[in-house]
Amino acid sequence: MTIATVGLAAELKVHADRHGPVTLGVVGAGQMGTDLAVQCALMPGIRLGAISATSSARVEAAMAMAGLEWTGADTAADIDRAIESGRVAYAEDFRTLCASGRVQVVIDATGNPNTGTMIALEAFRNGKHVVMLNVEADITIGRLLKREAARAGVVYTGAAGDEPAATVELIGLAQALGFEVVAAGKGKNNALKFDAMPTEFEEEAARRNMNARVLVEFVDGSKTMVEMVAIANATGLVPDVPGMHGPAATLEDLAQVLCSKADGGILSRSGCVDYTIGRGVAPGVFAIVKPSHPRVLERITDLKVGPGPCYVLSRPFHLTSLEVPLSAIKAVMHGAPDLQPVDHPVAECAAVAKRDLQPGDVLGRIGETDYRGFAMTWGDARAAKALPLGLAEKARVTRPIAKGEKLTYANCVPEESYLVTRMRRDLDAEDARFLPGEAA
């Protein structure tokens, strides 16, 4: 029996029949880049045109796993010829990939804030849409990248399948139905250990075919803080308290915990981002909503959504890199993003020391031994002169910092050679107008 092609798949088929497949360029050949290569090989109407990475061995392994033929490329013309011949082009330099005439969308799968910044700007200069799987870059200078994309006439978007875009999808549903959005966020998918170190997780990382540093970025809470800040910056929802609450609420009682104190919960206000470590929510995302009309309350209760007055709308899964090509499709076919920051500051992911740090220390990467992410409102972070997580790599410590203390511009100096540092400085100067007493 043949199943009819419906929905997005049908729409994509029509587009591919008329214009050819949506052609992607991926930067990064780690876990996410490899997933994307495999997924592109399986999806009708999509093709991986080019991949860029510093390790040709990783690219070779990814291509073998995906069953794709590939060839090296030194120029943009080489990439175009490879794509036209049905092969994937490998270019070590992402600038070459971005300059290809055949690549329509560039996906950043590097996870490095400075690298992601350079990739996005180069893609915009070449008229390419950008899917930013690199949430760390987005929360650091996403508003500037959104602006540069608009100037270039292309789309800048967060990635479908990642928790921020999946959560914002639920928030949009709730808003379309006229519900008050009380809170939104995710279930934490890994153990939570704020001072986790990569050496502790090498065995688990090997079992899961992951880099230990990447795994620790999840375990020490940094990734959760980054993702919740991305949701905040895309919606205006805010962390209720620094670091958020992170209760052990299950799916069954989540709506009665992450609601306002007036409704029996722990939040000081409505309109917050948060996460839970309770059972039954991870690997999903949620939105806590509150209808305003008694008839709607009656109907939702009758439909077994919960006892009220607040209810949880949940998506029990997010498929990470497997869904990312959907954002590329949306950018090409509709010129629309799945996730973008709003045009004013909302939240910040600061950096907090995971161990005692001394003057002269040069800090490593997110997920290593030096610091972790910590979600705050933008106003609180600005008042504390907190160093954004995205600027912590290669920052130099200038004063002693105790374990658990925030990294700030008073005790650290960010790496001046990084483009992301300079762009963030420009953004901070612009954002002074949002401080109390200044014109908004």
Secondary structure, DSSP 8 states (H G I E B T S, - for coil): ------HHHHHHHHHHHHH--EEEEEE--SHHHHHHHHHHHHSTTEEEEEEE-S-HHHHHHHHHHHT--EEE-SSHHHHHHHHHTT-EEE-SSHHHHHT-SS--EEEE----HHHHHHHHHHHHHTT-EEEE--HHHHHHHHHHHHHHHHHHT--EEE-TTSHHHHHHHHHHHHHHTT-EEEEEEEE--S---TT--GGGGHHHHHHTT--HHHHHHHHTSHHHHHHHHHHHHHH--EESSTT-------TTTHHHHSSBGGGTSSBSSSSEEEEE-STTTTT-EEEEEE--SHHHHHHHHHTTS-SSSSEEEEE----GGGTHHHHHHHHHHH---S----SS--EEEEEEESS-B-TT-B---TTSSSEEEEEEEHHHHHHTTB-BGGG-TT-EE-S-B-TT-B-BTTTEE--TT-HHHHHHHHHHHHHGGGSTTS--
